[in-house]
Amino acid sequence: MASGPYCPHCQLFAPTYQTLYEFYYTSSVSGVPFEKEYDIRFGTLDCLANGDLCTAHEITAYPRTIIYKNGEKLDFVGGAKSMDVVSGMIEKALEEEEPGTRPKELLLPEPEATESPDPTKARSSDAEAEEAEKEDTTASKTSVLKSEEKTKPAKPTVTPNKEGASVPLTAESFQELVTMTQEPWFIKFYAPWCHHCQAMAPNWQQMAKEMKGRLNVGEVNCDVESRLCKDVRLKGYPTILFFKGGERVEYDGLRGFGDLLQYAEKALDICEGIKDVDAASFAELEKTEDVIFVYFYDQATASEDFQALERLPLSLIGRAKLVKTDDPELYDRFKITTWPRLIVSREGRPTYYTPLTPREMRDTHMVLSWIKSVWLPIVPELTASNAREIMDGKMVVLGILNREDKDSFTGALHEMKEAANDWMDKQIQAFQLERQNLRDAKQLRLEEAEDRGDQRGVRAAKNIRINMDWADRKQVAFAWVDGTFWQRWIRTTYGIDTKDGDRVIINDEDNRRYWDQTINEYNIVPSRVSILETLSKVTSNPPLIKPKLTISAFEKVFFDIKMNFIEHPYLSIGCIAGIAFGIFSWYRGNQRRNRLPFKLDETLPIRELKDGLLGNTANGKKD
């Protein structure tokens, strides 16, 4: 058996393999011990300690149970399979080696059993076998139903939000109703004197009314319950939080009635649990959802993995859908060969969470960090709530589209999505090419050092790390904005009149600059050719097209000084220290000159020149 010490599937399969080995080596054939009747040996291979050997035998995943004959691979079973599957492979090999020596029916022990099953308890007739099979089928169906019932969240015994109103909560009732229960709650923390809280109050009450009998809605007056609000660690008023089972997530969207209601509806959907989907239901889901996170699992996935998965849904409320699956058809579609695995499908385009170790798969903070980096659609709509997330730290291809013109809008958005997909494909190819070039350069250094017999050079070449961190590269994102709704902002920021038709700009928010024309000085339009040709010129270093500024030239001077301080703090401090030292040296020299009894450029009288600066001090004789 080929395995890894930190592989959870290997750890799960180890008792099965050990029991199988003990079963065979303690058995006999016609009174002859098994080990004397058959020339077969059992062993294990640690692929972490013997990686080269596993690579040589093309072992790409483990656990893997392999039968070798005369050094050649005869058959294998991949994954943590049940004992009867592995035993079937062994029985087939033994029968081919010595035909007629193996029993037609083999009674196998349970994993970790201390003794072999009693052969006298074997089923003696076909009728009994059929009856037992029926009982097993009925039992399996019952167990499946029970397991399905377990996966479904328990329905609340008390109807939530009976009155259809926001419930005022105190520190005591908050702990009793929210903290100590599994019931979901949507709660706002406010202060009566807060103008934003006063403006939101009617929308909050209307949302609570719409959620009657479905979702608990509450509110906390922080002037009265100051200790509770301090424990929650609020940053301002109003703060809206969604609670469930001791966990919470902050609502950071708009405060209109429709926005609050939409979030509450999606929160209820997530509270129903992570749905298990097959290929057909996933295809239906793709028709309505732009972003879907898919968790792939198999029968060997540990309970700790599912517990880590259950901690993710709250953070995805209002962002994306999270489902799980063990459908082989979806395995094949997304080329999944190891379990568990997490991917995101954005309009059918998969992006993979690359870490695979159990620790990384169960690290909630690490997984959430990756989720937040990919939870936007390929071409999201720019709104007030997501503008910072989309624009900051990236170069954004922003389509200014007219939603009211259906035909033009559909075609322009399609071109934007095609351009985004083409750009991502090119970036992936460039990334892979750069990585391969770095690997080739490392290999050349290693081979050159080996040819010279330079052991120090060999070690230095092996220690070269290939850093392909995406964080060091300027990311390019795509988005679109409703030109009619945001026409004033577009006109004042970019100088574009939305009445002139659909346009595209490439915005660099970090440097307060943008491009709205191609290299031939034509306006950039929603066309993949126009976008991609201009984007390649803009992302070169330095840009081949002169940018325009979103701020005045005077503001740009101070902005550049500020950015230099942020990007190069030590250099900036050194420059300031140098300037300060220069000013101090000039001032000190000026003070020293002012203390002299005369100026150095003044002409002294002839007599003083004869007598010297201190007078005539000679002791010579005077007549």
C-alpha positions, 0 to 999 in steps of 0.5 A: 500500500502506498500512502502518506503519514498526513493523508486523512484517507490513508489514516482511515484506510490503515485499519482496513489494510492491517486487518486484511493482512492479518486475516490472510496470514492467519488463514490456511488452505486445506490445512496448509498455512497461507504464507506457505501455499502462496508466494505473496507478501504485504507491505507499505510504502511511505510516499513522503519519505520515499517520494522518488520511488513513488514517482518512479512507480507513477503513484500520483495519489494515495492511498493506493493498493497495488499488486506487483508480479515479477516487478510489473504492476498487475492491478491496483485499487485507488482510494480508501476502499472497503475491505471486500473491494481490496480483497476482490483484487487479491482473490483474483490474483491468487486464483490466477496464480493457483487456479481452484484453490480459492473459496467461492465465498469469503467471509471477511472480518470487520476492520480492527477485528481481533479474530476471523468470522466463524465459517459455520455462521455462513449462509447455507442456501440461496433463499437465505442469501436473497432474504438477507440481501433484501434485509440489507437493502431495506436497512441500507435504505433506512440508513440512507434516509436517516443520514439524509435526515441528519444532514437536514437542519432541524426545524425550529420548534417555535415560530420565529418573529410571530409579531412581524416586528423588530424585538428590542433586546437587552443583555439578558434577553440577547444571551437567552434568545441569540447567544445560547440558541441555534436560531438565526437572528438579524439584529441592528445596533443603534443609538437614538441620536444617530441620524443614519439610524433614524433614517433607516428605522422605517426600512428596518421595521418594514423588513421585520414585517415582511419576515414575519414567521420566517426570521427573527429580527431584533434591535439593541439600543446602545445608549441603554445597553452600552455594555452589550454593545461594547462586548460586540465591539461596534465600530459605529452606528448603525451596525447590522449583524446576522447571528446563528449558533454563536457565529456572526457576520456583519451586513455591509450593504445598502440600508434600503428596504429592498436591500435589507429584505434581499439579504434576509432572504439569502440568509434564510436560504443559507440557514437551511444548510449546505445543499448536496447537488448532482450534475442535473441540479447543478446545471439548473443552479448555474442558470440563476447563480453567477458564482457557485462554490462547490465542495467535492467530497467522497466516502472517506472525507472526515467529519473534521472536514465537514465541520470546517465546511459548516463554518463558511456559509455565513460569510457568503450571505449575499455574495455567492452560493455554496454547495457540496457534491459527491457526483462522479459526473461533476468529478469528471467535469471539473477534473477532481482527483483528490478529496476533499476539494474546493472550487468556485465556478463563475459562469462555468469557469472554474478556479481552484483552491490549490492547498490540499493538505488537511490542515489547509483545507480545515483552516477557516481563515485561510479558506475565507481569504481565498473565497473573498478573492474570488467571490465576485462574478467575472464582470460584476456590476459596480455599486456603492457597496462594492466599489472599494472592493472592486477598484482598490489595488487593481486596474479595472476595465470599466464598461459604462453601459445603458441598462435601459437599452436591452439589446445594446446592453446584452451585446456589450455585456457579452463582449465584456465577459468574452474579453475578461475570459480571453484576458484571464486565459492569456494571463494564465499562459503567461504565468505558466510560461514565466514559471517554466522559464524560471524552472529551466534557469534553475535546472541549468544552474544545477546541471552546470554545477554538477558538471563542474563538480561544484557541490556548493553550487549544487546546493545553492541551485537546489536552494533557489526558490521560484516565487510566483506570488500573484500578490506581486503583480498588478491585477486586472479586473473587469466590471460594468456600471449603469451609466444612466444612474451614475451619469453625474459621477462619471461626468465629474470623474472621467469627463464622459457624457453617457448620452454619447453611447456605451464606453469603456475606461481602464481605471487605475484607482491607486494612482488616480489615473485612467485611459479612455482612448486606444493608441490610435486616439479612438474611444474604447468601446465594449468590444473585445478587440478594442479592450484587449489591444488597449489593455496590453498597451496600458499594462506594459511598463511604462504604459504606451498610452498617456493616461489622464488624471482623475484629480487636478495637477496640483492635487497630483503633486501632493498625492505623489508625495503621499504615495512615495511616503507609503511605498518607500518609507525609508527612502522618504525618511532619508530624503527628509533627514538629508534636507533637514541636515542641509538646512541646519548646515546652511543656518549654522554657517550663516550664524558663524559668518554673522559673528565675525567683526567684519565681512571677508569681502571688505577691503582693509585700510593700507595701514592695517594691512601693514600692521597685520590683523592684530597690529604690529607686534614686532620687537624691532628697534624704532628710531 
